[in-house]
Every structure is written in structure tokens, then in C-alpha cells.
Amino acid sequence: MEKTKLTALSSVPRHVAIIMDGNNRWAKKRLLPGVAGHKAGVDAVRAVIEVCAEAKVEVLTLFAFSSENWQRPAEEVGALMELFFTALRRETRRLNENNISLRIIGDRSRFHPELQAAMREAEQATAGNNRFVLQIAANYGGQWDIAQAAQRLAREVQAGHLRPEDISPELLQTCLATGDLPLPDLCIRTGGEHRISNFLLWQLAYAELYFSDLFWPDFKHDAMRAALADFASRQRRFGKTSEQIEAGARA
């Protein structure tokens, strides 16, 4: 897929979500420690950001660390935390240069206070940027997200500010970690696995799913453009028939 073909896409997703899978397997294939795969994956992140900015995607959400990833070997978790901290410090200037706003979603309570502070500082430093939003899901789980939204609504009911019958899907959605952003139109998973692994469970209800056999460190510019082209070739019906969609397009 050549770079120039991006401008000819018939439709571009407003929000792209990516499960970055395959770092460990990429490293293992090269007889390297697992953390080498995570470090190599940073280049793929940069490449995908560049393509999304070029295509005028509004939001890019990357699944960096799930709530289940704490179960991995302590050495790997420690290396991931160090990499995350270093990347926050190093990439903030690059994000500002490209007018990109950074947001981090997930339960931050388990992270070291120094890392939590680095998250806040990076978000504050890029808050005024408006080219597009880069959202990092860290210690995030879709079930956690729905539960914390339900807790927020329950507190409103308990305080007498809300009646149970006032709770609608639309209201609950506003209480999710991504509540003020458009829902994902496209979810990509690399590494050959075909599941969403507790990622944005509510938000992905009508997203198009795209699975790539490439390990994340190998998912660069051409791979991302191919995913966007595949999205543009699909007809999104949201429960309607093809005939209804086509009639609406002609109207």
C-alpha cells in the first residue's frame, strides 16, 4: 500500500483502537529477551501515530498494559514499567512538536507514585494540543471500566441526584474512561490472535475488527495503511440492511 493512496480512502475511522500483541514472540524468534520486543515496539507506535495523523484520524487508543499483565514475570513487569516511564519522559516533546494530546486511561493506583506523576505531567504538557488524541490504556480492563462507570452512577443515585430509571446506555457510556470521545470505529489486533482480551468491551460493540499476523514491532507504516484501506472497503450497517445503507447514501 503506497503512501499516496491514503488520500483516496473513501472513509477514515474517527477512532482507531489497537491491541499491540506479539512483542515477546518477536523477541523470542530473534533469541532476545522479552523486553527487547517491547523496546522495538516503540518504533511501531511512532509509525502508527504518523499514519493516523496523516489520515486525519481523531483518536488513537493503544492497549499498552492490561490489568491482567501484572501476572507476568516480575522481571518483565519491572522492565515494562521502566520503559513506560522512559517513554513518557522522552516522547512528550515529540508529541508537542506534532500537536498531539496524550491521555492515559486505566486504574493508576497500582503504579509507582513517580510513574503516576510522570503520567500527569505528560498529560498536562500536551493538554493544549489538538491535532489528534493519543490515548494509552495502562492497567486497563474493559470489565474494570464498566464497573467503575456503574459505581459512579450508583453514587449519584445514593446521593439523590439520579433515579435508577434514569440510567440509560447513553448515560453509562459517558461515565466510561473514554466517555467524552467518539467510539472506536476500527479495532486492530496484531500477533495473529483473534480476541479482544478485555479491551474496551463496551466501546467496541460496533467497531470493525481487523486482525494482523504481524508481530507488533513489525506493524509499521504500510501495515497501518493496509488496515485503514481494509476499513474503507467495508460497509458499516449498525443493524440496518445493505439496501437501507445504500438508499441513505443516495439520498
C-alpha positions as a printed Julia matrix, in Angstrom:
251×3 Matrix{Float64}:
   0.0     0.0    0.0
   1.67    3.2   -1.14
   1.58    6.31   1.0
  -0.19    8.38  -1.66
  -3.19    6.05  -1.66
  -4.24    7.19   1.81
  -5.68   10.38   0.36
  -8.03    8.33  -1.81
  -9.71    6.45   1.03
 -13.5     6.7    0.85
 -13.83    6.72   4.64
 -11.45    7.11   7.56
 -12.18    5.93  11.13
 -12.53    8.73  13.64
 -11.18    6.48  16.4
  -8.73    3.6   15.97
  -8.0     1.23  18.86
  -5.06   -1.18  18.75
  -4.13   -4.25  20.8
  -0.36   -4.3   20.42
   0.38   -8.01  20.62
   3.43  -10.1   19.76
   6.35   -8.24  21.34
   7.56  -11.26  23.32
   7.21  -13.63  20.39
   9.07  -11.16  18.15
  11.94  -11.14  20.65
  11.9   -14.91  21.18
  12.13  -15.51  17.44
  15.33  -13.46  17.48
  16.7   -15.13  20.63
  16.38  -11.86  22.54
  14.93  -11.13  25.99
  11.25  -10.2   26.02
  11.9    -6.57  26.9
  13.76   -6.19  23.59
  10.45   -6.77  21.83
   8.73   -4.09  23.89
  11.53   -1.62  23.1
  11.26   -2.46  19.39
   7.52   -1.91  19.63
   8.08    1.79  20.37
   9.11    2.3   16.73
   5.83    0.71  15.62
   3.95    3.12  17.88
   5.67    6.05  16.19
   4.89    4.68  12.73
   1.21    4.15  13.52
   0.92    7.65  15.01
   2.41    9.11  11.82
  -0.06    7.26   9.58
  -3.04    8.15  11.77
  -2.06   11.81  11.78
  -1.61   11.71   8.01
  -5.03   10.09   7.54
  -6.68   12.61   9.92
  -7.79   10.03  12.46
  -9.09   11.9   15.52
  -8.29    9.41  18.3
  -5.77    6.57  18.57
  -6.05    4.28  21.61
  -3.22    1.84  22.31
  -3.55   -1.08  24.74
  -0.17   -0.8   26.45
  -0.69   -2.76  29.69
  -3.77   -4.7   30.73
  -4.97   -5.31  34.26
  -4.08   -8.98  33.67
  -0.48   -8.22  32.67
   0.56   -7.94  36.32
   0.57  -11.76  36.3
   3.61  -11.79  34.01
   7.09  -12.46  35.46
   8.16   -9.73  37.87
  11.3    -9.01  35.84
   9.25   -8.36  32.7
   6.72   -6.19  34.55
   9.54   -4.15  36.07
  11.17   -3.67  32.66
   7.81   -2.6   31.19
   7.3    -0.02  33.93
  10.78    1.37  33.36
  10.17    1.51  29.61
   6.84    3.24  30.13
   8.44    5.83  32.42
  11.28    6.49  29.98
   8.92    6.74  27.0
   6.71    9.27  28.81
   9.71   11.47  29.51
  11.19   11.11  26.03
   8.1    11.24  23.83
   6.29   14.21  25.39
   8.38   16.71  23.43
   7.78   14.77  20.21
   4.02   14.79  20.86
   4.09   18.54  21.44
   6.05   19.11  18.24
   3.33   17.24  16.36
   0.4    18.91  18.19
  -0.8    15.59  19.7
  -2.63   15.4   23.01
  -1.82   12.49  25.35
  -4.37   10.84  27.62
  -3.88    7.79  29.83
  -6.83    5.63  30.88
  -6.95    2.85  33.45
  -6.54    2.32  37.17
  -3.35    4.17  38.1
  -3.39    3.17  41.78
  -1.03    0.2   41.31
   1.66    2.23  39.59
   4.61    3.69  41.48
   3.93    7.3   42.6
   6.81    8.52  40.44
   5.25    6.92  37.36
   1.85    8.35  38.26
   3.44   11.79  38.48
   5.09   11.31  35.07
   1.68   10.41  33.6
   0.09   13.57  34.98
   2.96   15.74  33.78
   2.85   14.31  30.25
  -0.91   14.81  30.05
  -0.69   18.37  31.34
   2.17   19.23  28.99
   0.21   18.11  25.91
  -3.3    19.16  27.01
  -3.48   22.12  24.64
  -2.67   20.14  21.5
  -5.49   19.48  19.04
  -4.21   17.59  16.0
  -5.47   14.34  17.49
  -5.68   12.43  20.76
  -3.25    9.63  21.62
  -4.85    7.56  24.37
  -2.8     4.97  26.25
  -4.65    2.22  28.14
  -2.45    1.25  31.1
  -3.61   -1.11  33.85
  -6.83   -1.02  31.93
  -9.56   -3.65  31.58
 -12.93   -3.35  29.91
 -14.68   -5.0   32.84
 -12.99   -2.57  35.26
 -14.11    0.33  33.07
 -17.77   -0.74  33.08
 -17.65   -1.43  36.84
 -16.19    1.98  37.67
 -18.86    3.63  35.5
 -21.57    1.69  37.35
 -20.06    2.77  40.68
 -20.14    6.42  39.63
 -23.82    6.13  38.72
 -24.59    4.25  41.94
 -23.06    7.09  43.97
 -25.24    9.58  42.09
 -28.33    7.5   42.89
 -27.25    7.17  46.54
 -26.82   10.94  46.77
 -30.29   11.5   45.36
 -29.02   13.19  42.18
 -30.23   10.41  39.89
 -33.05    7.9   39.75
 -32.27    4.27  38.79
 -34.72    4.5   35.88
 -32.74    7.46  34.52
 -29.75    5.22  33.86
 -29.55    4.54  30.13
 -26.85    3.05  27.89
 -26.07    6.59  26.73
 -25.62    7.84  30.3
 -23.45    4.91  31.33
 -21.3     5.45  28.25
 -20.49    9.0   29.37
 -19.08    7.57  32.62
 -16.59    5.29  30.88
 -12.91    6.25  30.73
 -13.43    7.25  27.09
 -16.82    8.88  27.68
 -16.07   12.23  26.04
 -14.52   10.71  22.89
 -16.07    9.12  19.8
 -16.47    5.34  19.99
 -13.82    3.26  18.19
 -14.65    2.62  14.55
 -11.76    0.21  13.99
 -10.01   -2.18  16.38
  -6.75   -3.74  15.23
  -5.0    -6.66  16.9
  -1.53   -7.76  15.84
   0.27  -11.01  16.58
  -2.19  -13.43  14.98
  -4.59  -13.81  17.91
  -8.33  -13.36  17.27
  -9.77  -11.99  20.53
 -10.16   -8.61  22.22
  -8.77   -9.61  25.63
 -10.9    -7.39  27.89
 -10.14   -4.26  25.86
 -12.82   -1.54  25.54
 -15.6    -4.11  25.92
 -18.46   -1.62  25.84
 -16.89    0.7   23.3
 -16.15   -1.97  20.68
 -19.8    -3.06  20.31
 -19.97   -1.89  16.69
 -16.3    -1.49  15.82
 -14.84   -3.16  12.76
 -12.27   -5.78  13.8
  -9.02   -6.23  11.9
  -6.52   -8.96  12.75
  -2.92   -8.99  11.53
  -0.48  -11.89  11.74
   2.4    -9.42  12.08
   4.02   -9.13  15.49
   3.63   -5.6   16.85
   7.25   -4.46  16.24
   6.75   -5.3   12.54
   3.44   -3.41  12.23
   4.74   -0.24  10.61
   3.53    2.33   8.08
   2.46    0.01   5.25
   0.65   -2.35   7.63
  -1.29    0.51   9.18
  -2.22    1.9    5.76
  -3.43   -1.55   4.74
  -5.67   -1.7    7.83
  -7.15    1.71   7.01
  -7.75    0.66   3.41
  -9.5    -2.5    4.59
 -11.73   -0.4    6.85
 -12.63    1.87   3.94
 -13.72   -1.17   1.89
 -16.29   -2.31   4.47
 -19.94   -1.39   4.7
 -20.97   -0.48   8.25
 -24.65   -1.25   8.76
 -25.31   -0.85  12.53
 -28.25   -3.27  12.36
 -29.64   -1.95   9.07
 -29.71   -3.79   5.73
 -27.33   -3.1    2.88
 -30.23   -1.73   0.87
 -31.07    0.8    3.6
 -27.45    1.97   3.8
 -27.18    2.32   0.03
 -30.52    4.18  -0.18
 -29.34    6.57   2.54
 -26.09    7.21   0.67
 -28.05    8.1   -2.49
 -30.43   10.44  -0.68
